[in-house]
Protein backbone atom coordinates (compact mmCIF):
# COMPACT_ATOMS: atom_id res chain seq x y z
CA UNK A 1 0.00 0.00 0.00
CA UNK A 2 1.37 3.43 -0.86
CA UNK A 3 2.28 5.71 2.04
CA UNK A 4 -0.06 8.39 0.65
CA UNK A 5 -3.04 6.06 0.67
CA UNK A 6 -2.05 4.63 4.04
CA UNK A 7 -2.00 7.96 5.87
CA UNK A 8 -5.30 8.99 4.27
CA UNK A 9 -6.95 5.74 5.36
CA UNK A 10 -5.52 6.08 8.85
CA UNK A 11 -6.84 9.66 8.98
CA UNK A 12 -10.34 8.44 8.06
CA UNK A 13 -10.17 5.98 10.97
CA UNK A 14 -8.95 8.78 13.24
CA UNK A 15 -11.92 10.94 12.25
CA UNK A 16 -14.32 8.17 13.28
CA UNK A 17 -12.48 7.67 16.57
CA UNK A 18 -12.62 11.39 17.34
CA UNK A 19 -16.37 11.39 16.76
CA UNK A 20 -16.67 8.59 19.32
CA UNK A 21 -14.48 10.52 21.74
CA UNK A 22 -16.61 13.62 21.26
CA UNK A 23 -19.74 11.56 22.02
CA UNK A 24 -18.07 10.20 25.17
CA UNK A 25 -17.14 13.72 26.27
CA UNK A 26 -20.73 14.88 25.72
CA UNK A 27 -22.04 11.94 27.75
CA UNK A 28 -19.49 12.64 30.48
CA UNK A 29 -20.53 16.29 30.62
CA UNK A 30 -24.12 15.15 31.17
CA UNK A 31 -23.25 12.50 33.79
CA UNK A 32 -19.75 13.16 35.17
CA UNK A 33 -20.07 10.64 38.02
CA UNK A 34 -21.18 7.71 35.87
CA UNK A 35 -18.35 5.16 36.11
CA UNK A 36 -19.22 3.44 32.83
CA UNK A 37 -19.13 6.74 30.97
CA UNK A 38 -15.74 7.56 32.53
CA UNK A 39 -14.43 4.19 31.38
CA UNK A 40 -15.83 4.75 27.88
CA UNK A 41 -14.27 8.22 27.78
CA UNK A 42 -10.85 6.90 28.75
CA UNK A 43 -11.00 4.07 26.22
CA UNK A 44 -12.19 6.41 23.46
CA UNK A 45 -9.26 8.69 24.28
CA UNK A 46 -6.76 5.82 24.23
CA UNK A 47 -8.03 4.72 20.84
CA UNK A 48 -8.00 8.28 19.47
CA UNK A 49 -4.50 8.94 20.76
CA UNK A 50 -3.23 5.69 19.26
CA UNK A 51 -4.67 6.54 15.87
CA UNK A 52 -3.31 10.09 16.14
CA UNK A 53 0.31 9.10 16.55
CA UNK A 54 -0.02 6.34 13.94
CA UNK A 55 -1.53 8.80 11.46
CA UNK A 56 1.40 11.13 12.12
CA UNK A 57 3.80 8.20 11.66
CA UNK A 58 2.25 7.39 8.29
CA UNK A 59 2.32 11.05 7.22
CA UNK A 60 5.97 11.36 8.24
CA UNK A 61 6.73 8.19 6.30
CA UNK A 62 4.97 9.63 3.25
CA UNK A 63 7.29 12.62 3.61
CA UNK A 64 10.34 10.32 3.71
CA UNK A 65 10.93 10.25 7.47
CA UNK A 66 11.19 6.79 8.98
CA UNK A 67 10.22 6.83 12.67
CA UNK A 68 8.68 3.93 14.52
CA UNK A 69 8.11 4.50 18.24
CA UNK A 70 5.37 6.84 19.50
CA UNK A 71 7.76 9.18 21.35
CA UNK A 72 9.99 9.45 18.25
CA UNK A 73 6.98 10.12 16.04
CA UNK A 74 5.74 12.89 18.34
CA UNK A 75 9.16 14.52 18.56
CA UNK A 76 9.60 14.41 14.79
CA UNK A 77 6.05 15.70 14.20
CA UNK A 78 6.84 18.63 16.49
CA UNK A 79 10.19 19.25 14.80
CA UNK A 80 8.55 19.33 11.36
CA UNK A 81 5.68 21.57 12.46
CA UNK A 82 2.91 18.98 12.41
CA UNK A 83 2.37 19.51 16.14
CA UNK A 84 2.52 22.85 17.90
CA UNK A 85 2.75 21.70 21.51
CA UNK A 86 5.26 18.88 21.60
CA UNK A 87 5.51 18.64 25.38
CA UNK A 88 1.74 18.31 25.75
CA UNK A 89 1.79 15.41 23.27
CA UNK A 90 4.54 13.71 25.29
CA UNK A 91 2.38 14.23 28.39
CA UNK A 92 -0.57 12.75 26.51
CA UNK A 93 1.53 9.70 25.63
CA UNK A 94 2.64 9.20 29.22
CA UNK A 95 -0.90 9.64 30.54
CA UNK A 96 -2.25 7.21 27.96
CA UNK A 97 0.18 4.62 29.29
CA UNK A 98 -0.91 5.30 32.87
CA UNK A 99 -4.61 5.27 31.96
CA UNK A 100 -4.29 1.76 30.59
CA UNK A 101 -3.52 0.68 34.16
CA UNK A 102 -5.91 2.90 36.10
CA UNK A 103 -8.28 0.94 38.27
CA UNK A 104 -9.38 3.36 40.98
CA UNK A 105 -12.23 5.78 40.42
CA UNK A 106 -10.41 8.89 41.68
CA UNK A 107 -7.58 8.46 39.16
CA UNK A 108 -10.11 7.67 36.44
CA UNK A 109 -11.92 10.94 37.21
CA UNK A 110 -8.62 12.84 37.04
CA UNK A 111 -7.88 11.22 33.69
CA UNK A 112 -11.34 12.16 32.40
CA UNK A 113 -10.78 15.78 33.42
CA UNK A 114 -7.41 15.87 31.62
CA UNK A 115 -8.97 14.40 28.50
CA UNK A 116 -11.84 16.88 28.43
CA UNK A 117 -9.92 19.99 29.39
CA UNK A 118 -6.45 19.60 27.87
CA UNK A 119 -6.23 16.67 25.47
CA UNK A 120 -9.46 17.01 23.51
CA UNK A 121 -8.61 20.52 22.22
CA UNK A 122 -5.18 19.26 21.15
CA UNK A 123 -6.68 16.29 19.30
CA UNK A 124 -9.15 18.64 17.59
CA UNK A 125 -6.27 20.87 16.53
CA UNK A 126 -4.45 17.93 14.99
CA UNK A 127 -7.62 16.88 13.20
CA UNK A 128 -8.13 20.35 11.77
CA UNK A 129 -4.51 20.54 10.63
CA UNK A 130 -4.64 17.13 8.93
CA UNK A 131 -7.99 17.90 7.34
CA UNK A 132 -6.52 21.09 5.85
CA UNK A 133 -3.56 19.08 4.55
CA UNK A 134 -5.92 16.63 2.82
CA UNK A 135 -7.79 19.57 1.23
CA UNK A 136 -4.54 21.11 0.00
CA UNK A 137 -3.43 17.81 -1.52
CA UNK A 138 -6.77 17.47 -3.32
CA UNK A 139 -6.37 20.82 -5.09
CA UNK A 140 -5.25 20.48 -8.70
C-alpha positions as a printed NumPy array, in Angstrom:
array([[  0.   ,   0.   ,   0.   ],
       [  1.372,   3.429,  -0.86 ],
       [  2.277,   5.707,   2.037],
       [ -0.06 ,   8.39 ,   0.653],
       [ -3.045,   6.059,   0.668],
       [ -2.052,   4.632,   4.042],
       [ -2.002,   7.956,   5.875],
       [ -5.296,   8.986,   4.27 ],
       [ -6.946,   5.738,   5.365],
       [ -5.521,   6.079,   8.85 ],
       [ -6.844,   9.66 ,   8.981],
       [-10.339,   8.443,   8.063],
       [-10.166,   5.977,  10.973],
       [ -8.952,   8.779,  13.24 ],
       [-11.915,  10.941,  12.247],
       [-14.322,   8.173,  13.281],
       [-12.483,   7.669,  16.57 ],
       [-12.62 ,  11.39 ,  17.335],
       [-16.372,  11.393,  16.757],
       [-16.673,   8.592,  19.315],
       [-14.481,  10.521,  21.742],
       [-16.613,  13.622,  21.26 ],
       [-19.736,  11.561,  22.022],
       [-18.074,  10.197,  25.175],
       [-17.143,  13.72 ,  26.274],
       [-20.73 ,  14.879,  25.722],
       [-22.036,  11.937,  27.75 ],
       [-19.485,  12.635,  30.48 ],
       [-20.526,  16.294,  30.615],
       [-24.123,  15.152,  31.172],
       [-23.25 ,  12.495,  33.786],
       [-19.746,  13.163,  35.167],
       [-20.066,  10.635,  38.016],
       [-21.177,   7.707,  35.869],
       [-18.349,   5.156,  36.11 ],
       [-19.217,   3.442,  32.828],
       [-19.126,   6.736,  30.967],
       [-15.745,   7.564,  32.526],
       [-14.426,   4.188,  31.379],
       [-15.834,   4.754,  27.881],
       [-14.275,   8.218,  27.776],
       [-10.849,   6.899,  28.752],
       [-11.   ,   4.065,  26.224],
       [-12.187,   6.408,  23.46 ],
       [ -9.258,   8.694,  24.28 ],
       [ -6.76 ,   5.823,  24.235],
       [ -8.032,   4.724,  20.835],
       [ -7.996,   8.285,  19.47 ],
       [ -4.503,   8.936,  20.759],
       [ -3.225,   5.687,  19.265],
       [ -4.666,   6.544,  15.869],
       [ -3.307,  10.09 ,  16.14 ],
       [  0.31 ,   9.097,  16.549],
       [ -0.015,   6.341,  13.945],
       [ -1.528,   8.801,  11.455],
       [  1.399,  11.13 ,  12.124],
       [  3.796,   8.199,  11.662],
       [  2.252,   7.391,   8.286],
       [  2.316,  11.047,   7.222],
       [  5.967,  11.364,   8.24 ],
       [  6.728,   8.187,   6.3  ],
       [  4.969,   9.626,   3.255],
       [  7.292,  12.619,   3.613],
       [ 10.339,  10.323,   3.71 ],
       [ 10.932,  10.253,   7.471],
       [ 11.19 ,   6.795,   8.984],
       [ 10.224,   6.833,  12.67 ],
       [  8.684,   3.932,  14.523],
       [  8.107,   4.503,  18.235],
       [  5.37 ,   6.84 ,  19.504],
       [  7.758,   9.176,  21.346],
       [  9.994,   9.448,  18.255],
       [  6.984,  10.12 ,  16.041],
       [  5.738,  12.887,  18.34 ],
       [  9.159,  14.521,  18.561],
       [  9.596,  14.409,  14.786],
       [  6.054,  15.696,  14.197],
       [  6.836,  18.628,  16.49 ],
       [ 10.193,  19.253,  14.798],
       [  8.547,  19.335,  11.361],
       [  5.679,  21.571,  12.462],
       [  2.909,  18.98 ,  12.412],
       [  2.372,  19.507,  16.144],
       [  2.519,  22.85 ,  17.901],
       [  2.754,  21.696,  21.514],
       [  5.262,  18.879,  21.599],
       [  5.506,  18.639,  25.385],
       [  1.736,  18.307,  25.747],
       [  1.785,  15.41 ,  23.271],
       [  4.536,  13.708,  25.289],
       [  2.382,  14.233,  28.391],
       [ -0.574,  12.747,  26.509],
       [  1.527,   9.696,  25.631],
       [  2.638,   9.199,  29.22 ],
       [ -0.898,   9.636,  30.544],
       [ -2.25 ,   7.208,  27.96 ],
       [  0.183,   4.616,  29.291],
       [ -0.912,   5.3  ,  32.874],
       [ -4.614,   5.271,  31.955],
       [ -4.293,   1.764,  30.594],
       [ -3.522,   0.682,  34.164],
       [ -5.912,   2.901,  36.101],
       [ -8.284,   0.941,  38.275],
       [ -9.382,   3.363,  40.984],
       [-12.228,   5.778,  40.418],
       [-10.414,   8.895,  41.684],
       [ -7.578,   8.464,  39.159],
       [-10.108,   7.673,  36.437],
       [-11.925,  10.938,  37.206],
       [ -8.617,  12.835,  37.043],
       [ -7.883,  11.225,  33.686],
       [-11.337,  12.159,  32.401],
       [-10.778,  15.779,  33.424],
       [ -7.408,  15.87 ,  31.619],
       [ -8.971,  14.402,  28.501],
       [-11.842,  16.878,  28.426],
       [ -9.917,  19.994,  29.388],
       [ -6.455,  19.598,  27.869],
       [ -6.227,  16.674,  25.469],
       [ -9.46 ,  17.006,  23.508],
       [ -8.609,  20.518,  22.221],
       [ -5.179,  19.265,  21.146],
       [ -6.684,  16.29 ,  19.303],
       [ -9.151,  18.635,  17.594],
       [ -6.273,  20.872,  16.53 ],
       [ -4.452,  17.931,  14.993],
       [ -7.621,  16.877,  13.205],
       [ -8.126,  20.354,  11.765],
       [ -4.509,  20.54 ,  10.627],
       [ -4.639,  17.135,   8.934],
       [ -7.992,  17.902,   7.344],
       [ -6.518,  21.088,   5.845],
       [ -3.558,  19.081,   4.547],
       [ -5.925,  16.631,   2.819],
       [ -7.79 ,  19.567,   1.226],
       [ -4.543,  21.11 ,  -0.002],
       [ -3.431,  17.807,  -1.522],
       [ -6.766,  17.468,  -3.323],
       [ -6.371,  20.825,  -5.09 ],
       [ -5.253,  20.483,  -8.702]])
